[in-house]
Amino acid sequence: MTAFSTEGQSDPTVQPVPASVVEQVDAADTTLHNPKRAVISLGSNLGNRLETLQGAIDALEDTPGVRIKAVSPVYETEPWGVEPGSQPSYFNAVVLLKTTLPPSSLLERAHAVEEAFHRVRDERWGARTLDVDIVAYADVVDDDPHLTLPHPRAHQRAFVLAPWHDVEPEARLPGRGAVADLLGALPREGVEARKDLELHLPD
């Protein structure tokens, strides 16, 4: 967060943020008192897919109370739940983060990031500019229909488990077991690592 200058300000109602407030907010964001660990999956199969995924990572990092700790390799995957060839392929990735937000607020932020990239929810399994899913939040297991934790289909999705395993080989999906074991039980057809592509941790 940075303070805004009033030099050349055209709107007299806009006030600069005091430096002391900036320092407090920056300190709170970097220390994250008692943060929880969360795993987020990202996917895009419309538009500039790589640029969209990087934009989503940057937007999550810009969220107060969220710090991105790791970003997985990029995978190119066939769309889930639709006829082969009916949609473009996806770019998928997983990010690990620490957050002081509760799950409900993290979900609200995920939806806001999707909307910023013009996500349309016309049909289930439809093509989309951006998909942001909470895969796991700490060790929470909760069947709340508004936000089921962990994600109810994560254990069936190689396009989630493969990038997660790459960035965290010892990971465990709450209530399901080791990610390595879950991934080993799934077919990997149509889920290919794109070693020529890379996403970056935010500056």
C-alpha positions in Angstrom: 0.0 0.0 0.0 1.3 3.5 -0.8 0.3 7.0 0.2 -1.2 9.2 -2.5 0.2 12.6 -3.3 -2.1 15.6 -3.5 0.0 17.4 -6.0 -2.0 18.2 -9.1 -5.1 16.6 -7.4 -8.2 17.5 -9.5 -10.7 16.2 -6.9 -10.4 18.2 -3.6 -12.5 15.5 -1.8 -9.8 12.9 -2.2 -7.5 13.0 0.8 -4.1 11.4 1.0 -3.6 8.4 3.2 -1.5 9.3 6.3 1.9 7.7 6.3 1.2 6.3 9.8 -1.8 4.4 8.5 0.1 3.1 5.5 2.8 1.8 7.8 0.2 0.1 10.1 -1.5 -1.6 7.1 1.7 -2.7 5.5 2.9 -4.1 8.9 -0.4 -6.0 9.4 -0.2 -7.5 6.0 3.3 -8.7 6.2 3.1 -10.2 9.7 -0.4 -11.7 9.4 -1.3 -12.4 13.0 -2.2 -16.1 13.4 -2.7 -16.8 9.7 -4.3 -19.9 8.2 -3.0 -21.8 5.3 -5.1 -22.2 2.2 -4.8 -23.8 -1.3 -6.4 -22.1 -4.3 -6.8 -23.6 -7.8 -6.8 -21.3 -10.8 -8.1 -22.2 -14.3 -8.7 -20.3 -17.6 -9.7 -21.4 -21.1 -10.7 -18.2 -22.7 -8.7 -15.2 -23.7 -5.0 -14.8 -22.8 -5.0 -17.7 -20.3 -1.5 -17.2 -18.9 -1.9 -13.5 -18.4 -5.3 -14.1 -16.7 -3.8 -16.5 -14.2 -1.0 -14.1 -13.4 -3.5 -11.3 -13.0 -5.5 -13.5 -10.6 -2.4 -14.2 -8.5 -1.5 -10.5 -8.3 -5.1 -9.7 -7.3 -5.1 -12.2 -4.6 -1.8 -10.9 -3.3 -3.3 -7.4 -3.3 -6.0 -8.5 -0.9 -5.5 -7.3 2.7 -4.8 -10.3 4.9 -3.6 -12.5 2.1 0.0 -13.5 1.3 0.9 -15.8 -1.6 3.6 -18.2 -0.5 4.1 -20.4 -3.5 2.9 -20.7 -7.1 2.8 -24.1 -9.0 3.9 -24.9 -12.5 1.3 -24.4 -15.3 -0.6 -27.3 -16.6 -2.6 -27.5 -19.8 -5.7 -29.7 -19.4 -8.7 -30.9 -21.2 -12.0 -29.4 -20.0 -13.8 -31.3 -17.3 -17.3 -32.6 -17.7 -17.9 -31.7 -21.4 -17.6 -33.4 -24.8 -14.0 -33.6 -26.0 -13.1 -30.8 -28.4 -16.2 -28.7 -27.5 -14.1 -26.1 -25.6 -10.5 -24.8 -25.6 -8.1 -26.4 -23.3 -7.4 -24.9 -19.8 -4.3 -23.5 -18.2 -4.4 -24.6 -14.6 -2.2 -23.8 -11.6 -2.4 -23.9 -7.8 -1.3 -21.2 -5.3 -0.5 -21.7 -1.6 -1.3 -18.8 0.6 -1.5 -17.7 4.2 -4.5 -15.6 5.2 -6.2 -14.0 8.2 -9.5 -14.0 6.3 -12.2 -16.5 7.3 -13.2 -19.0 4.6 -16.4 -17.0 3.7 -14.4 -13.8 3.1 -11.8 -15.6 1.1 -14.6 -17.0 -1.1 -16.0 -13.6 -1.6 -12.6 -12.3 -2.7 -12.2 -15.3 -5.1 -15.6 -14.5 -6.7 -14.6 -10.8 -6.9 -11.4 -11.7 -8.7 -13.3 -13.9 -11.1 -15.7 -11.1 -11.8 -12.9 -8.7 -12.5 -11.8 -11.0 -15.3 -15.4 -11.1 -16.6 -16.2 -14.7 -15.5 -19.7 -15.6 -16.7 -21.7 -18.3 -14.9 -24.3 -19.2 -17.6 -23.8 -22.9 -17.5 -22.2 -25.6 -15.4 -18.8 -26.7 -16.8 -19.0 -23.8 -19.3 -15.9 -22.1 -20.7 -14.6 -19.3 -18.6 -12.1 -16.6 -18.5 -11.2 -17.5 -14.9 -12.0 -20.0 -12.3 -10.8 -19.4 -8.7 -11.6 -22.3 -6.3 -10.7 -22.8 -2.6 -9.3 -26.3 -2.6 -8.5 -26.4 1.1 -8.5 -24.1 4.1 -6.3 -25.2 7.1 -7.6 -28.6 8.2 -11.2 -27.6 7.9 -13.7 -30.2 6.9 -17.2 -28.7 6.4 -20.1 -29.8 4.2 -21.7 -26.3 4.2 -23.3 -26.1 0.7 -22.2 -22.5 0.3 -18.6 -23.5 0.7 -17.7 -27.1 1.1 -14.2 -27.7 2.5 -12.1 -29.2 1.2 -13.4 -28.8 -2.4 -15.8 -31.7 -2.9 -14.2 -32.8 -6.2 -10.6 -31.9 -5.6 -9.6 -35.5 -4.9 -10.9 -36.5 -8.4 -9.1 -33.8 -10.4 -5.6 -34.5 -11.6 -5.5 -30.9 -12.9 -5.7 -29.7 -9.3 -3.6 -32.4 -7.6 -0.8 -32.5 -10.1 0.2 -28.8 -9.7 -0.4 -28.9 -6.0 1.9 -32.0 -5.6 4.6 -30.2 -7.7 4.7 -27.3 -5.3 4.1 -29.2 -2.1 5.0 -32.9 -2.4 4.0 -33.8 1.2 0.6 -32.1 1.0 -2.5 -33.7 2.4 -6.1 -33.0 1.4 -8.1 -32.8 4.6 -10.3 -35.8 5.1 -8.9 -37.5 2.0 -5.2 -38.2 2.6 -1.9 -37.6 0.9 -2.1 -35.7 -2.4 0.6 -38.0 -3.8 -1.6 -41.1 -3.2 -4.8 -39.4 -4.5 -2.9 -38.3 -7.6 -1.4 -41.8 -8.2 -4.9 -43.3 -8.3 -6.1 -41.0 -11.1 -5.5 -41.1 -14.9 -3.2 -38.3 -16.1 -4.4 -38.2 -19.8 -5.1 -34.7 -20.9 -3.2 -33.1 -18.0 0.2 -32.0 -19.3 2.8 -29.8 -17.6 3.7 -26.7 -19.7 7.4 -26.3 -18.9 7.7 -23.5 -21.4 5.3 -21.3 -19.4 5.8 -19.8 -15.9 3.8 -17.9 -13.4 5.6 -15.7 -10.8 5.2 -14.8 -7.2 4.0 -11.2 -6.9 6.7 -8.6 -6.3 
